[in-house]
Amino acid sequence: MARLTTRFFVFCVTAAFTHVSSTPEVCRNSLIPGAKGDQGEIGYEGDEGRMGKNGPPGHPGEKGDPGLNGPAGLKGKAGTTCDCGKYRRVIGQMDIKMGKLRNAVKFVKNIMLGLTESDEHYYLLVKEAKRFKEASMHCKLRGGTLAMPNNINSNRLMAEYVNQSGFTRVYIGVQPIKPDMITHDGRNISQDADSSPLQSFAAWSQDEDLSQLSPNATCVELLSTGTWSHVECDTAMFFICEFTKSRTRRGGGPLFSAS
C-alpha cells in the first residue's frame, strides 16, 4: 500500500512539471523585459571622499597696506649713574698727547726730506700750506722763526732751496710796520716776524705794482727767483722755518722742539 502511494505521488509531480514546461506563455513572459519605469528620487548625498594631492602654489599677491602701530612699550628701568669725569680727563689728555705726537711725526718727516744751512742757521721748508700767522706759530712752537733772509747770501740760499724743491714761492718772516704805508724803501717800513727792524738788505721785485695791491696784502713771499713781493696774509702757502745754530746740543745737531 505504501509503495503504491509513493508511485502515485511521483507521477503527479512529473505530470505537473511536464505541463508547466510545455506551456509557451510562461516561457515567453520570462524572456521579454518590461517597459522602462519612471526616474526614481534623488538619493542622499554620499560621504566626503579622500583628500587629493596639493596643487601647485599660486602667484604672490600684491603687498598689503601697513598695519596699525602697536601699543607703546613699558618704560625701562632707570640707568646707573657713571662718574665719568676722571675718564674724560684721561681721554682728553690722551687726545692732546696724540695731537702732539702727530705733529712731531709730521715734523720728523719734513726733516727727513732735507734741510739746508748757512753759517749761522738751519732752514727747513715746511710742505704744509698755512696762512701767515699759522706758519709763524708753527715755526715758533718748534723752536724757530719764519725764515728771514738778512743778506744777499742767505736770500740766494733760500731761493735755491725753494727752486730745488720744485716750488715757486714761500712765506718769509717780513711784515710792514704800518700796513697802510706799503713801500719798497726798506728798513723803516718792514720788519721780520720777531718785530726787529730790517737791516739794509731787501730784495723787492721791481715788477710789483703797489697801486694794485689789496689792502690785506701786508705779508711777504719769497719767489724762487730770489725776489720778494707782497701777498695777502690769509693766503695758504708753504713756508721756511729758520733755526739758529747756536741752539745746539754738544756734539749734536739743532735743538728742535717738535712738541
Backbone hydrogen bonds, N-H to C=O, Kabsch-Sander energy under -0.5 kcal/mol:
donor,donor_aa,acceptor,acceptor_aa,energy
5,T,1,M,-1.8
6,T,2,A,-1.8
7,R,3,R,-1.8
8,F,4,L,-1.7
9,F,5,T,-1.6
10,V,6,T,-2.1
11,F,7,R,-2.0
12,C,8,F,-2.0
13,V,9,F,-2.1
14,T,10,V,-2.2
15,A,11,F,-2.5
16,A,12,C,-2.2
17,F,13,V,-2.1
18,T,14,T,-2.2
19,H,15,A,-1.8
20,V,16,A,-2.0
21,S,17,F,-2.2
22,S,18,T,-1.5
23,T,20,V,-1.0
27,C,23,T,-1.0
28,R,24,P,-2.5
29,N,25,E,-2.1
30,S,26,V,-1.1
31,L,27,C,-0.8
31,L,28,R,-0.7
32,I,28,R,-1.2
84,C,82,C,-1.5
88,R,84,C,-2.6
89,R,85,G,-2.1
90,V,86,K,-2.1
91,I,87,Y,-2.8
92,G,88,R,-2.8
93,Q,89,R,-2.5
94,M,90,V,-2.3
95,D,91,I,-2.5
96,I,92,G,-2.1
97,K,93,Q,-2.4
98,M,94,M,-2.7
99,G,95,D,-2.4
100,K,96,I,-2.3
101,L,97,K,-2.5
102,R,98,M,-2.6
103,N,99,G,-2.3
104,A,100,K,-2.5
105,V,101,L,-2.5
106,K,102,R,-2.4
107,F,103,N,-2.4
108,V,104,A,-2.7
109,K,105,V,-2.5
110,N,106,K,-2.2
111,I,107,F,-2.3
112,M,108,V,-2.5
113,L,109,K,-1.1
114,G,111,I,-1.6
116,T,123,Y,-2.1
118,S,121,H,-2.9
122,Y,243,F,-2.9
123,Y,116,T,-3.5
124,L,241,C,-2.5
126,V,124,L,-0.7
126,V,239,F,-3.0
127,K,125,L,-0.7
128,E,126,V,-1.4
130,K,237,M,-2.1
132,F,233,C,-2.0
135,A,131,R,-2.9
136,S,132,F,-2.6
137,M,133,K,-2.4
138,H,134,E,-2.3
139,C,135,A,-1.9
140,K,136,S,-2.1
141,L,137,M,-2.5
142,R,138,H,-0.6
142,R,139,C,-0.8
143,G,140,K,-1.8
144,G,139,C,-2.8
145,T,242,E,-1.9
147,A,240,I,-3.3
150,N,148,M,-0.8
155,N,151,N,-2.2
156,R,152,I,-2.2
157,L,153,N,-2.5
158,M,154,S,-2.3
159,A,155,N,-2.3
160,E,156,R,-2.4
161,Y,157,L,-1.9
162,V,158,M,-2.4
163,N,159,A,-2.5
164,Q,160,E,-2.9
165,S,161,Y,-1.2
166,G,163,N,-1.3
167,F,162,V,-2.1
170,V,222,L,-1.6
171,Y,238,F,-2.1
172,I,220,V,-1.7
173,G,147,A,-3.0
174,V,172,I,-2.1
175,Q,191,Q,-3.5
177,I,189,I,-3.6
178,K,189,I,-0.6
181,M,178,K,-2.5
183,T,181,M,-0.6
189,I,186,G,-1.6
190,S,186,G,-1.6
191,Q,175,Q,-3.3
192,D,196,S,-1.9
193,A,173,G,-1.0
195,S,192,D,-1.9
198,L,187,R,-0.6
198,L,190,S,-1.5
205,S,228,W,-2.8
208,E,205,S,-1.0
210,L,208,E,-0.8
212,Q,209,D,-1.4
213,L,210,L,-1.2
217,A,214,S,-2.0
218,T,216,N,-2.2
219,C,231,V,-2.1
220,V,174,V,-0.8
221,E,229,S,-2.7
222,L,170,V,-3.1
223,L,221,E,-0.6
223,L,227,T,-2.9
224,S,168,T,-2.2
226,G,223,L,-2.1
228,W,203,A,-3.3
229,S,221,E,-1.6
231,V,219,C,-2.5
233,C,216,N,-1.4
235,T,232,E,-1.6
237,M,130,K,-2.2
237,M,235,T,-0.6
239,F,126,V,-1.3
240,I,171,Y,-1.3
241,C,124,L,-3.0
242,E,145,T,-3.5
243,F,122,Y,-2.7
245,K,120,E,-2.9
247,R,244,T,-1.4
248,T,246,S,-1.7
249,R,253,G,-1.5
252,G,249,R,-1.8
255,L,247,R,-2.6
256,F,254,P,-1.5
257,S,142,R,-1.4
258,A,256,F,-0.6
